[in-house]
């Protein structure tokens, strides 16, 4: 709807009336149906332009945001169209980069008792020109599209290929590699057979893979993602809950999923020295994990001073800048 007499009929009143009308059931062939609706609004006063064509584009963009965020109505501001253009440009750049410009960096995970490196977490990086971008700068855009699927499969392929090289170089010991997966990636029906083919190709024991799922990425039970997790666990992979303590799914995951490892989020680890109340919470998590036969990893360890407390709390593993920053495989010296 284009409203030209906004000074007489307030756009906000028209929007409220529209939302109210769209919230009522629709009658079709004698039956009533509820159709979910979202509204995008753009006004000359708020958007800063009175051209009807541009305002219509802004309203469509606002509707797009309303659909993605789940709000009933989103109003366009002056920055909306430029933000949407940047979003489109970013997704286009990601699509072009999938096969050539993504690479894996690796951060060591150590035994807290011996400080021996037992494995590495594989971390995605995007080499965009002369910049090396961390996931926070592109992963959300990839996750909102199908682009996250080929990126994920390329990532696990690169990680297992690198693990095979490390195992060849260090015949006296075997490492594991941790790979992060989102709920959307785990719902991909070709992911499981893809991992099975890689394990066979490189002759890697499935126990050498940690499948990391973040606590914030809520996974619905009885979903395709859970079925993939259960199948990977049956295959012999270790299922790891990452960033424990940042969401609310922890206990449900521990009870209902075949979890082998939990990682306590760095935000909790960094505060342990100063906040005694947190120590009790983290110690309880370690106690529950130990009772269930689950290993515990302290993330974000940055100094030796933290180690005695982490041992006392019951952690089995640790990861952080104190033990090594993420690095490209050629820059890692194997012990």
Phi, psi and omega in degrees: 000133176248123184249114183266344182250049184298338178289335181264312179252110184296132180300325180296321178293319178298319180296314179300319179294322179295314180298319179297317181292321182287345180277355180270151178300149178255133181266124178227119179052041176083358178245148181257138180228145173260127180246120180293135182230153174227149185236134172251135185233135174222124177242150180300322183295316183278320185281330177091018179210137183256005179290119183302323181296314181292321178296323178296318178298319180295321179294320176296320177297320178295322177296321177301316180293320179300319179295315183291326184266344178085007178281157180291322184213137174235132180257133181287139170248183187295339184268354191298309185296320179294324177294318179294322177296319177297322179297315179296316180298321179295315180296321178297318179296320178297316180300321179289333187268349189309313188273349189230327194252000176266143180217164181253136169247159189227135178241133184291148171240127190242161168286129183291331180287310187261347186062016177282137177288122180258334182189185183222140170272129178273130186233128185284138174225149179242118178270096182257098184066237179263011180251143175249109188265136175277162184306329182299341183267351183213344190292324180298318179296321179292323182293330182282353180234180177285356184295334182295336183289306177295328177297317180296316181293322177295324181294314180292326177297313181295320183294317181287327175296318178292320178300319178299318178296316180299316181295328176291325182283335183235074185294343182280346180211160178238136177265167166246164175230134178261132182234131182274135177228140173269168178300323180294319178294318181291340178277352180290118185295342181267356183294312182300308178298330177296315179293320179299320178294320180294318179299319179291318182298316184264000180054049181259135175292132181303333180294348179277004178247126167260119176267108185265129174236133182279143181297331182285338180272080188302128181250124181287136181286149186067020179265167176303326180297316179294321179297322177294317178301313181296321179293321178293322176295318177297328178292335179119001179287153175270128179263126187237129173269119183266155175056037180300133180108356180259352181223207186231010186266358192306301185296324178295318178298314182298326182280324192249349180244153181282071185278134177250335186218143169234142176249125179274128188300145183301331180295328176282317182298319183292340184259356185299322184295331187256337186242104182294329180297324178293327181300319180296320179295312182294321179297323178295319177298317180295321179295315179298316181299316181297320179296331181267002181075030183254131176286153181235133181244128174271118181269155173073029178286124186240349181212158179294333181300335182282338191297313181303317180295318180298321176295316180299325181286342175108012178294145178259331183227166177212158182207141178159177184299333179299324181266343179152138176276159174302137183213156174294149185306317180297341182267002182261124177265114182285138179282000000 
